[in-house]
Amino acid sequence: MGVLGAVVAFAAQPAPKAGEPAKIPGVEIARPAKGFLGLQVSGGNFLLSFYDENRQPVPPAAARAVLRWTPTNRTGNEFYVLETAADGKALTSPKTVRPPYQFRLVLSLFAAGAENPFETHNVDFRQ
């Protein structure tokens, strides 16, 4: 019965149609001439994934990222530093993000050892 449930769950997920771009989980952020980013809250923590021009996952192009936003339910700004996840496939935050997940944030990407970001995005985050 467990195998049947797994098969049914797998079959229920729609595959992209021919000519249709792959779906990037979370909020999709276009990177000029560099592909895409996918920002989401997963397991209560931010997760930032990197994708090429064909929307296929690639290793992180940054050593760390900084997110800054003003939560809707309290005063003051929040700052989170995202670092490489244990699997090395994305950047993640060590702290849990409190809902609601609706705010504008500034996302800055940093190279290893750099003090200044090499890329910055303003994001309307809604999840």
ZIRA-V291257 format. One record per pair of residues at least 12 apart in sequence whose ideal C-beta (glycine too) atoms are under 8 Angstrom apart, sorted by the first residue. I is the first residue (numbers start at 1). J is the second residue. Records with the same first field share a line. If there is no record, write none. Layout:
BEGIN
I->J / J
END
This chain:
BEGIN
21->55
22->54 / 55 / 56
23->55
24->36 / 38 / 49 / 51 / 55
25->38 / 40 / 49
26->38 / 39 / 40 / 41 / 42 / 47 / 49 / 127
27->39 / 40 / 123 / 124 / 125 / 126 / 127
29->107 / 121 / 123
31->119 / 121
34->61 / 119
35->50 / 51 / 52 / 53 / 55 / 58
36->50 / 51 / 52 / 55
37->49 / 50 / 51 / 107 / 121
38->50 / 51
39->107 / 123 / 125
40->127
41->97 / 101 / 127
42->92
44->96 / 97
45->92 / 93 / 94 / 95 / 96 / 97
46->67 / 80 / 82 / 92 / 93 / 97
47->85 / 90 / 91 / 92
48->60 / 65 / 82 / 90 / 91 / 92 / 107
49->89 / 90
50->90
57->89
59->88 / 89
60->84 / 88 / 89 / 90 / 91
61->109
62->91 / 109 / 110 / 111 / 118 / 119
63->83 / 84 / 110 / 111 / 112 / 113 / 114
64->81 / 82 / 83 / 84 / 91 / 109 / 110
65->81 / 82 / 91 / 107 / 108 / 109 / 110
66->79 / 80 / 81 / 82 / 107 / 108 / 110 / 117
67->79 / 80 / 82 / 93 / 105 / 106 / 107
68->105 / 106 / 108
69->103 / 104 / 105 / 106 / 125
70->103 / 104
71->98 / 103
72->100 / 102 / 103
73->98 / 100
80->93 / 95 / 97
81->93 / 94
101->125 / 126 / 127
102->125 / 126 / 127
103->125
104->122 / 123 / 124 / 125
105->122 / 123 / 125
106->120 / 121 / 122 / 123
107->120 / 121 / 122 / 123
108->120
END
